[in-house]
């Protein structure tokens, strides 16, 4: 299963989550870029990061 970024609403606000693990980060105000960068750099236990990969290996 490939990981993907998902948006969710919680009682405390909007978060960016990972579909392959329990990772999440809150979205502060309208600054979605910081949360998206955090997602791009997080590493799941079983899944490699999405950025800086050779396209032939995905």
N, C-alpha and C positions, 0 to 999 in steps of 0.2 A: 504494500500500500504506500503510495506516495503521500507525503505530507502536503497540506494546503493551508493557506491562511483563511480563517473564517472570522466574521464579525458577529458579536453577540451582545445582547443587552442583559445586564444584571441589575439587581435592585440598587446598586451603587453607581451604575453608569455603563458606558460602552467599553468593551474589551476586544482585543484581537486574540484569537485562540489558534492553536495548532490542531488539525484534524487527526494527527497520528499519535499525539501524546497529550499529557495533561497541562502542557505549557500554556500560559496566557500572560498578557500584559494589559494594564488599563490604558485607555486613551484619554489623555488629559486635554480637555477642552476641544478645540478644533484641530489640534496638532496631531494629525494621523501619521505624518511622516516619521516621527520618532518611534511610534509603535510598529510601523511597517519595517523600519530598519532593524529593530530588535528582533522581529520575526525572521528576517533574512539571515541574521547571524546566529540564531539559536540552533542548537544541535540536539536532535532527538537521540535517544539511546540506540535506536535501530535504523535511523535515517540520516543520511548526510545532509549538509547545508545545501540550499538551492543555488546560491550564488557561487561563482568561480569554479564551476564544474565544466568539464569537457562535454559539449552537447551530445556526443556519441555515447556517453556513459549513462545518460539518464534513462 
